[in-house]
Amino acid sequence: MILVVKIVVQVKLVPDATQASALESTLHTVNQAANWVSTVAFEHSVPREYELRKHTYTELKSQGLGAQAAQHVIKKVRDAYTTLKANIKAGNLGKEGSKRRRKIESAPIRFRSNAAQPWRPARRSRGPCRPPPACPSGAPSGRP
């Protein structure tokens, strides 16, 4: 039997002014992209991540997002819709037809411009940190 353990670590970044600006810009860009992907998912009622990727990946790449960032944006949006669906099914957002539930179901999910975005170094890379320009010096690289 193989046991898989996932470790989540919260890290406090202490960027200098240039890095902070780049980090803020990166978060704004990926969350703006997430809002666009969310609109596509809402308008096309895309039920699965793979189908959502077919609708959005090429456009995300043409907007300048890297492959990893584009994949993370798509997954972030799909996960948000999965959570919304589970909350609706569990009755956490009101009964069917309630004002609150109608409001939530009538518009795409929105992401704050500074909302968190997952990131990890590419698995194949064992070299120095090479993500968006805001990577702090001394950040871990390669596989965890």
C-alpha positions in Angstrom: 0.0 0.0 0.0 1.3 3.4 -0.9 0.6 6.2 1.5 0.5 9.7 0.0 0.9 12.7 2.3 0.2 16.2 1.2 1.8 19.0 3.3 0.4 22.5 3.1 2.7 25.2 4.3 1.7 28.8 4.9 4.6 31.2 4.0 4.9 34.9 4.7 6.5 36.6 1.8 8.7 39.6 2.6 9.2 41.2 -0.9 11.1 44.4 -1.6 9.1 47.2 -3.3 9.8 45.9 -6.8 8.9 42.3 -6.0 5.7 43.5 -4.1 4.6 45.4 -7.2 5.3 42.4 -9.5 3.4 40.1 -7.1 0.4 42.4 -6.9 0.4 42.7 -10.7 0.6 38.9 -11.1 -2.3 38.4 -8.6 -4.4 41.0 -10.4 -3.7 39.4 -13.8 -4.5 35.8 -12.8 -7.6 36.8 -10.9 -8.8 38.9 -13.8 -8.3 35.8 -16.0 -10.2 33.7 -13.4 -13.1 36.1 -13.7 -13.1 35.7 -17.5 -12.9 31.9 -17.2 -15.7 32.0 -14.6 -17.9 34.0 -17.1 -17.2 31.4 -19.8 -18.0 28.5 -17.4 -21.3 30.3 -16.4 -22.4 31.2 -19.9 -21.6 27.7 -21.4 -22.6 25.7 -18.3 -19.4 23.8 -18.6 -19.7 20.8 -16.2 -16.1 19.5 -16.2 -12.6 20.9 -16.0 -11.5 19.3 -19.2 -14.3 20.9 -21.2 -13.6 24.3 -19.5 -10.0 23.9 -20.5 -11.0 23.4 -24.2 -13.0 26.6 -24.1 -10.4 28.8 -22.3 -6.8 27.5 -22.3 -5.7 28.9 -25.7 -7.1 32.3 -24.9 -5.4 32.4 -21.5 -2.1 31.5 -23.1 -2.5 34.2 -25.8 -3.1 36.7 -22.9 0.4 36.0 -21.7 -0.3 33.5 -18.9 2.2 30.6 -18.7 1.0 27.0 -19.0 1.1 26.4 -15.3 -0.7 29.6 -14.4 -3.4 29.0 -17.0 -4.0 25.5 -15.7 -4.2 26.8 -12.1 -6.7 29.5 -13.1 -8.9 26.9 -14.8 -8.8 24.6 -11.9 -9.4 27.4 -9.4 -12.6 28.4 -11.3 -13.8 24.8 -11.7 -13.2 24.1 -7.9 -15.2 27.3 -7.1 -18.2 26.0 -9.1 -17.9 22.6 -7.6 -18.0 24.1 -4.1 -21.0 26.3 -5.1 -22.9 23.3 -6.5 -22.2 21.3 -3.3 -23.4 24.3 -1.1 -26.6 24.6 -3.2 -27.2 20.8 -3.0 -26.7 20.9 0.8 -29.2 23.8 1.2 -26.5 26.2 2.5 -27.6 29.0 0.2 -31.3 28.9 0.8 -34.2 27.0 -0.6 -34.9 26.7 -4.3 -36.4 30.0 -5.4 -35.2 32.0 -2.4 -33.9 35.5 -3.1 -30.4 34.7 -1.9 -30.1 31.5 -4.0 -31.6 33.2 -7.1 -29.0 36.0 -6.8 -26.1 33.6 -6.4 -27.3 31.4 -9.3 -27.9 34.3 -11.7 -24.3 35.5 -12.1 -20.8 34.1 -12.5 -18.5 33.6 -9.6 -16.2 36.6 -9.1 -12.7 36.6 -7.7 -11.1 39.5 -5.8 -8.2 41.1 -7.5 -5.9 40.1 -4.7 -7.3 36.7 -4.0 -4.8 33.9 -3.4 -3.4 31.9 -6.3 -1.7 28.5 -6.0 1.9 28.3 -7.2 4.6 25.7 -7.0 7.8 25.2 -9.0 7.5 23.0 -12.0 8.2 19.4 -11.1 10.7 18.8 -13.8 12.8 21.8 -12.7 15.5 21.4 -10.1 17.1 24.7 -10.9 16.5 28.1 -9.2 13.1 29.5 -8.7 11.6 30.7 -12.0 7.9 31.6 -11.5 6.4 35.1 -12.0 8.9 37.9 -11.4 7.8 38.2 -7.7 9.6 35.0 -6.7 11.4 35.9 -3.4 15.1 35.2 -3.3 15.9 32.0 -1.4 12.5 30.4 -2.3 12.5 26.7 -2.6 13.1 25.2 -6.0 12.5 21.8 -7.6 10.5 19.0 -6.0 9.2 19.4 -2.5 
